[in-house]
Amino acid sequence: MVRIKGHEITPVITKLAYNRKALQFKNNIISTLRSIGVDEYDITIPLESISIKKAKAQATWYLDGYRMHYSYNLQNKFVDNLWVVLKVIELESKLLISKEHTLAEFVASFKEDKDIDKQRINAREHIGVAHDETDIETINQKYKEMARTLHPDMPTGDVEKFKKLNNAHKILKRELS
């Protein structure tokens, strides 16, 4: 069980027909996004040629003038990561359709800058973890170590460096939670 955007999701472990399943998940994401008014041509979901390999799954779409994006990379196979992406988008879309969330809340939960991947790489470098680190506990530990020395109340503190550290941590927390 993983907790993402306030939802508890049980990850699936695909055992057969990886590429076919990945295509089905992609089509389901497109169908879900179309149900909330996204044009099919405004949706990009890249597929891996070998869906069994470990790779990040992602979906990008445009809604109400905003670029929306969601990616997931904590499962061992691309196809299983894509399933999590599908489930998150389905659950958030259902909240929008049922009017439990407004369009502004939906947009806020997926809206990201075009250069978010670069920001995430820079954030990992700034915190001092590997460029592909996805363990939030490891990231939190490095963050806390650096925060102790950079906090403005400490003799070695630096307000600007502390702000940069907090921003880097925020970017990674959003990605991994």
C-alpha positions in Angstrom: 0.0 0.0 0.0 1.3 3.4 -0.9 -0.1 6.8 0.0 -0.1 9.3 -2.8 -1.9 12.7 -2.8 -4.0 11.6 0.1 -5.1 8.3 -1.6 -4.1 4.8 -0.5 -3.2 2.8 -3.5 -2.3 -0.9 -3.6 0.4 -1.2 -6.3 -0.2 -4.0 -8.8 2.6 -6.4 -9.8 2.2 -7.3 -13.5 3.3 -10.8 -14.3 2.4 -11.2 -18.0 1.9 -9.3 -21.2 3.8 -6.2 -20.0 3.6 -4.2 -23.2 0.0 -5.0 -23.8 -0.9 -4.0 -20.2 1.1 -0.8 -20.5 -0.9 0.1 -23.6 -4.2 -0.7 -21.8 -3.1 1.6 -18.9 -2.2 4.4 -21.3 -5.6 4.1 -23.0 -7.3 4.2 -19.7 -5.5 7.3 -18.7 -6.5 9.0 -21.9 -10.1 7.9 -21.4 -10.1 9.2 -17.8 -8.7 12.6 -18.9 -11.1 12.9 -21.7 -14.0 12.4 -19.2 -13.0 15.6 -17.5 -12.7 17.6 -20.8 -9.1 17.1 -21.8 -8.6 16.8 -25.6 -6.9 13.6 -26.6 -4.3 15.5 -28.6 -3.3 17.4 -25.5 -2.2 14.2 -23.7 1.3 12.7 -23.9 2.1 9.4 -22.3 5.4 7.9 -23.5 5.6 4.1 -23.5 8.8 2.1 -22.9 9.6 -0.3 -25.7 10.2 -2.9 -23.0 7.6 -2.4 -20.2 9.2 -4.8 -17.8 12.3 -2.7 -17.2 12.6 -0.3 -14.4 11.6 3.1 -15.7 9.6 6.2 -14.7 6.0 6.4 -16.0 4.6 9.8 -16.7 1.6 11.6 -18.2 1.5 15.2 -19.4 -1.7 17.0 -20.4 -3.1 20.5 -20.8 -6.3 21.6 -19.1 -7.7 25.1 -18.7 -4.5 26.6 -20.0 -2.2 24.8 -17.6 0.4 22.2 -18.2 -0.3 19.2 -16.0 2.1 16.4 -15.2 2.3 13.3 -13.0 5.1 10.8 -12.9 5.9 7.8 -10.7 9.1 5.8 -10.4 9.0 3.7 -7.2 7.9 0.4 -8.6 10.3 -2.1 -10.2 8.7 -2.1 -13.6 7.6 0.6 -16.0 4.2 -1.0 -16.4 3.6 -1.1 -12.7 4.6 2.6 -12.4 2.1 3.4 -15.2 -0.6 1.6 -13.3 0.0 3.9 -10.3 -0.1 6.9 -12.6 -3.4 5.7 -13.9 -4.9 5.2 -10.4 -3.8 8.6 -9.1 -5.3 10.3 -12.2 -8.5 8.2 -11.9 -9.0 9.0 -8.2 -8.3 12.8 -8.6 -10.6 12.9 -11.7 -13.4 11.2 -9.8 -13.1 13.9 -7.1 -13.4 16.6 -9.7 -16.4 14.9 -11.4 -18.2 14.4 -8.1 -17.5 18.0 -7.3 -15.6 17.1 -4.1 -12.7 19.1 -5.6 -12.9 22.2 -7.7 -11.1 22.6 -11.0 -8.6 24.9 -9.2 -7.8 22.1 -6.7 -7.4 19.6 -9.5 -5.1 21.9 -11.4 -3.1 22.7 -8.2 -2.5 19.0 -7.6 -1.0 18.3 -11.1 0.3 21.7 -12.3 4.1 21.7 -12.8 6.7 23.7 -14.6 8.0 22.5 -18.0 11.5 22.2 -16.5 10.4 20.1 -13.4 12.7 17.2 -14.3 15.7 19.5 -14.3 14.5 21.1 -11.0 14.4 17.6 -9.5 17.9 16.8 -10.6 19.2 20.1 -9.3 17.3 19.5 -6.0 19.0 16.1 -5.5 22.4 17.6 -6.3 21.8 20.4 -3.8 20.7 18.0 -1.0 23.6 15.7 -1.9 21.9 12.5 -2.8 22.2 10.4 -6.0 20.4 11.7 -9.1 18.1 8.7 -9.1 17.4 8.6 -5.3 13.7 7.9 -4.6 13.9 6.9 -0.9 12.2 9.9 0.9 13.8 8.8 4.2 17.3 9.1 2.8 16.4 12.5 1.3 14.9 13.7 4.6 18.0 12.5 6.6 20.3 14.5 4.3 18.0 17.5 4.4 18.0 17.5 8.2 21.8 17.2 8.4 22.2 20.2 6.1 19.4 22.2 7.8 21.2 21.9 11.1 24.2 23.7 9.8 22.4 26.2 7.5 19.6 27.3 9.8 19.8 31.0 10.4 19.8 30.5 14.2 23.1 28.5 14.0 26.5 30.1 14.0 27.2 28.6 10.5 23.7 29.6 9.3 22.9 31.3 6.0 19.4 32.5 5.2 19.7 32.3 1.4 21.3 28.8 1.5 18.7 27.7 3.9 15.9 28.9 1.6 17.4 27.1 -1.3 17.7 23.9 0.8 14.0 24.2 1.8 13.0 24.7 -1.8 15.0 21.7 -3.0 13.4 19.5 -0.2 9.9 20.8 -1.1 10.4 19.8 -4.8 11.5 16.3 -3.9 8.7 15.8 -1.3 6.1 16.8 -3.9 7.6 14.3 -6.3 7.8 11.4 -3.9 4.6 11.8 -1.9 
